[in-house]
């Protein structure tokens, strides 16, 4: 079952994209969020979780879909691959979204910063060791 519906995506007010494009990007965006949340919702039913965490996760998923749509890519390689256009003697180059940064050789993560912002206070990013009593 998908974590987010197209109707929910639109309700959150994110940039409107075609439903077909949404359906193509949803699985990859879900995989990215599952990776950073240690697959929390693969082991726990999202509908049984508290509303705050469920809503923040869905908004993170929506913004990740929008990010993929805006970037025109779904992998870190495609996001960072330099683009080069030459028309006659005029040449324009881009080194990906990290262009102009102090460390432009750094590989970019595929997850967008806005998605991490939504997940930050949910506990879903916790990577410590649990204690059982």
MOBEL-V978375 format. One record per residue. N is the residue number from 1. RES is the residue in three letters. SS is DSSP state (2 for helix, 1 for strand, 0 for the rest). OMEGA is omega in radians with two decimals (999 if undefined). Layout:
n;res;ss;omega
N;RES;SS;OMEGA
N;RES;SS;OMEGA
//
This chain:
n;res;ss;omega
1;UNK;0;3.12
2;UNK;0;-3.13
3;UNK;0;-3.01
4;UNK;0;3.06
5;UNK;0;3.11
6;UNK;2;3.12
7;UNK;2;3.10
8;UNK;2;3.11
9;UNK;2;3.14
10;UNK;2;3.12
11;UNK;2;3.13
12;UNK;0;3.07
13;UNK;0;3.10
14;UNK;0;-3.10
15;UNK;0;-3.11
16;UNK;0;3.04
17;UNK;0;3.11
18;UNK;0;-3.12
19;UNK;2;3.11
20;UNK;2;3.10
21;UNK;2;3.09
22;UNK;2;-3.11
23;UNK;2;3.10
24;UNK;2;-3.08
25;UNK;2;-3.07
26;UNK;2;-3.12
27;UNK;2;-3.13
28;UNK;2;3.11
29;UNK;2;3.09
30;UNK;2;3.11
31;UNK;2;-3.14
32;UNK;2;3.14
33;UNK;2;3.07
34;UNK;2;3.14
35;UNK;2;-3.09
36;UNK;2;3.13
37;UNK;0;-3.12
38;UNK;0;3.07
39;UNK;0;-3.09
40;UNK;2;-3.07
41;UNK;2;2.96
42;UNK;2;-3.13
43;UNK;2;-3.13
44;UNK;0;-3.13
45;UNK;0;-3.10
46;UNK;2;-3.11
47;UNK;2;3.12
48;UNK;2;-3.09
49;UNK;0;3.12
50;UNK;0;-3.04
51;UNK;2;-3.12
52;UNK;2;-3.09
53;UNK;2;3.12
54;UNK;2;-3.13
55;UNK;2;3.14
56;UNK;2;3.10
57;UNK;2;-3.14
58;UNK;2;3.08
59;UNK;2;3.07
60;UNK;2;3.11
61;UNK;2;3.13
62;UNK;2;-3.13
63;UNK;2;3.08
64;UNK;2;3.08
65;UNK;2;3.11
66;UNK;2;3.11
67;UNK;2;3.11
68;UNK;2;3.13
69;UNK;2;-3.14
70;UNK;2;-3.10
71;UNK;2;-3.09
72;UNK;0;-3.10
73;UNK;0;3.12
74;UNK;0;3.10
75;UNK;0;3.13
76;UNK;2;3.10
77;UNK;2;-3.13
78;UNK;2;3.14
79;UNK;2;-3.07
80;UNK;2;-3.12
81;UNK;0;-3.13
82;UNK;0;3.05
83;UNK;1;-3.14
84;UNK;1;3.14
85;UNK;1;3.11
86;UNK;1;3.08
87;UNK;1;-3.07
88;UNK;0;3.13
89;UNK;0;3.14
90;UNK;1;-3.10
91;UNK;1;3.11
92;UNK;1;3.13
93;UNK;1;3.06
94;UNK;1;3.14
95;UNK;0;3.13
96;UNK;0;-3.05
97;UNK;0;3.13
98;UNK;0;-3.13
99;UNK;0;3.09
100;UNK;0;3.12
101;UNK;0;-3.12
102;UNK;0;-3.12
103;UNK;0;-3.05
104;UNK;0;3.08
105;UNK;0;-3.13
106;UNK;0;3.07
107;UNK;0;-3.13
108;UNK;0;3.03
109;UNK;0;-3.13
110;UNK;0;3.12
111;UNK;0;-3.12
112;UNK;0;-3.12
113;UNK;2;-3.14
114;UNK;2;3.09
115;UNK;2;3.09
116;UNK;2;3.10
117;UNK;2;3.14
118;UNK;2;-3.08
119;UNK;2;-2.97
120;UNK;2;-3.05
121;UNK;2;-3.07
122;UNK;2;-3.03
123;UNK;0;-3.11
124;UNK;0;3.13
125;UNK;0;-3.11
126;UNK;0;-3.11
127;UNK;0;-3.13
128;UNK;0;-3.12
129;UNK;0;3.11
130;UNK;0;3.11
131;UNK;0;3.11
132;UNK;0;3.13
133;UNK;0;999
//
